[in-house]
Amino acid sequence: MEAQNAARTLGKAHLSHLPQRPPINLGFQDLSYTVSNGKTSKLILRGINGEFRSGQLTAILGPSGAGKSTLLNILAGYRVNGASGFITTNGEPRDLRLFRKLSRYIMQDDLLQPLITVQESLTMAADLKLGNDMNKERKTIIVEEIIHLLRLSKARNTSSELLSGGERKRLSIALELLNNPPVIFLDEPTTGLDDVASSTCVSLLKRVARGGRTVICSLHTPSARIFSVFDHVYVVADGRCAYQGTAAGVIPFLKEINLPCPTTYNPADFIIEVSSGEYGSHIDQMVAAVDNGKCQRWRSYAMEEDNEDLEIEELNTGVVERHNYKYESTPFQQFYVLLRRMILQTIRNRDYLWLRIGLHVFLGAIVGALFNDMGYDASKTIFNFGFCYACIIAMLYTTMMPVLLAYPTEVLLVKREYFNRWYGLKPYYAALVVSRTPPTIFFSLIYLAIAYPLTSQPMEFSRVLIFVTTCILVALISESMGTLISSTLSVVNSMFVGPVVAVPLMLLAVYGIGSGDEAPPLIWRLARYCSFMRYGLEGLIMAVYGPPRDDLICPVDEDYCEYKNVKYFVKLMGMSDVSITVVFIMLFVSLLVMNLGAYYLLRQRLSPNYAFRAIKVIGRFIKTKMSLTL
């Protein structure tokens, strides 16, 4: 009993300034989960039962494919479709929306924001999670307490991508401890760590649990030393509960069903092997012995009786109060912290910045050399039109392709932070757009500062301003289109879909060129209106050839220059009735539509509504039908 009280006192001493949260005991009855694939379905969990208590470190074990990760995902609320049964918090039906605000899920992959140090990561997370009600000094104390508790002092100034596996895991845990969540889920927290790092990680989790939190981990094959640290063990076999009790109770339990564990054998390995059927079909017998989780054998085999006092004390706290657990920080504060983080990451990614600078300088020089001194040359008017077209293509690909390559990975980070309620999606997307805009403008200006004068375009201020503004708008729209595509697709699929989608946009931009003011068929006119590149091309042509402008200069070695008169050339291009005001309005509308579309698809990926889920179900059904036909 004294050891238990000392452990609890130690936990509170190291996290003395954390916000107070109510303890939560998590229970579930007749929990099942079914995966559907077209006409076929597979039952993953089969009416299991169990209870995970506050102040205890719980391990969910089982052979591969048994359903332990599925159980963890359902309990965390990360996966809800296809699940049935009852989940309770302190004996009351679980309010999923409230529970998600009280719990945190640390996934198997240690996804951390790159180019940010440990100290900076924790400080920014504290600003997001602890809000304005807590002053800066107290936030600093909390960050320092957690850094010392999780033994990250030596790595506090190390960037996340340079951390070791154990440090990355501890940082992932530290980030979620800042606002003292009552329930913490961890999927395979020891994966990729050696025995020493794994032991350190589990010991720290035990100390966290002793502070009054419910800590639940799914594990694959823990060592005997790590296994002995856990207060509560839950074994899943073939989608059913094969054991629920203490780690010390595993050997007596197996002996009771005539499966004695060898003296030198790891009990965790042995019960997993038994659950996988290596020693014969004993799963039904194990499931019956614990009544599929309804019977908690740990009460019979518990060796640390002092746990009961802790449990009784915590159960007396009653049900979770139904506070309105909104985000701790205001939307503006979330926007400010996220913007600061994104700008810091952009500045520190120097290799990428220099690469983009070099790329735009290279493109500007190549395009400028190819179309050198064609701006005033009446014999090369068609070629100068090609320069305008090359500019919008350059703006398209130099901004869209980096997003297609990088954003799918960033979405995974956003998914983790958003699910754990670090911030709202609106402040995040606003910060994303604002942080991207200055670099995009800067890189576009580098290209234009080289290509525009080399091609001898008109240097009138109004024409330069229109040309530059149009190119920048096309670049911003292209970047938003890249975000729209990559917000729902993987890197491979994004890199395929992006260029394919750009092709019709480029074709529609030049559709009807050379036919004068003759209107194309209605369907193609409507399609052309949907191409922001068409408006971009019209804007550049108006900037270069729009009225009033004198005739172009015909070289002395040319007998006749057909397109010397710019008014005639603009009419031949079918742009005589183009209004630059309309062009800018449509470009701004396209930018707004692309960003709204990207925001909507990102929101649906993070928390899909019923309509979006129905569309995905229909898509999977069609895909299944097509595969069966083929």
Buried (B, 14 or more C-beta within 10 A) or exposed (E): EEEBEEBBEBBEEBBEBBBEBBBBBBBBBBBBBBEBEEEEEEBBBBBBBBBBBBBBBBBBBBBEEBBBBBBBBBBBBBBEEBBEBEBBBBEEEBEEEBBBBBBBBBBBBBBBBBBBBBBBBBBBBBBBBBBEEBEEEBBBBBBBBBBEBBBBEEBBEBBBEEBEBBBBBBBBBBBBBBBBBBBBBBBBBBBBBEEEBBBBBBBBBBBBBBBBBBBBBBBBBBBBEBBBBBBBBBBBBBBBBBBBBBBBBBBBBBEBEEBEBEEEEBBBBBBBBBBBEEEEEBBEBBBEBBEBBBBBBBEEBBEBEEBEEBBEBBBEBEBBEEEEBEBBBBBEBBBBBBBBBBBBBBEBBEEBBEEBEEBBBEBBBBBBEBBBEBBBBBBBBBEBBBBBBBBBBBBBBBBBBBBBBBBBEBBEEBBBBBBBBBBBBEBBBBBBBBBBBEBBBBBBBBBBBBBBEBBBBBEEEEBBEBBBBBBBBBBBBBBBBBBBBBBBBEBEBBBBBBBEBBEBBBBBBBBBBEEEEEEBEEEEEEBBEEBBBBBBBBBBBBBBBBEEBEEBEBEEEEEEBEBBBBBBBBBBBBBBEBEBEEBBEBBBEBBEBBBEBBBEBBBBBBEBEEEBEEEEEEEEBEEBEEEEEE
